[in-house]
């Protein structure tokens, strides 16, 4: 199967529908913040081994949470609030570092590795107002959370972590509640592994998903999750 090789000197992607059966679109390029934003707006995400060329993907179907369709479990959220507390964007860097501690395991070095190159990109996107974090606390200790990128009315989830049972669930439910209140359209989960048991996810075709991303990019600028 032929693939597209990206140049670091040219900020572009092939159309997402050029992906192969596994969703592989292209290889190469770089992790510049501008390229990552273009990827999100094009229905594409990165996922690659830390010491190999960057790989870009657009699976069909795409795993998302359509926020208008989510039957929000308010009772479950209230129950979890008895054990945890939540903040937004107060410890973005620490959230990334804890994700590295959990995902960067040398014995199973794989595509989930959060490299320093990616770390720097997400820090820049955070400083620009795009990258956001949800932090879950228990007795003043950061024990769970997630981070992703917010563009317009779409949230592109990247990493979810938990040191305590149910902290990841509370992070996702807190994010859903926040985004629904802000009239966001969907959360991109990329792969089913980003969704915990008990929360049904949606599958949309690549064509539909790319259309949603492009319309969002045309209609909205940055939307800050305060």
Secondary structure, DSSP 4 states (H G I P E B T S, - for coil): ---EEE-TTS-----GGG--TT-EEEEE----HHHHHHHHHTT-EE---TTS--EEE--SSEEEEETTT----HHHHHHHHTT-EEEESSSHHHHHHHHHHHH--GGG--TT---HHHHHHHHHHHHTT-EEEEEEEETTEEEEEEEEEEETTEEEEEEEEESSTTHHHHHHHHHHHHHHHTT--EEEEESGGGS-TT---EEE-HHHHHHHHHHHHHH-------
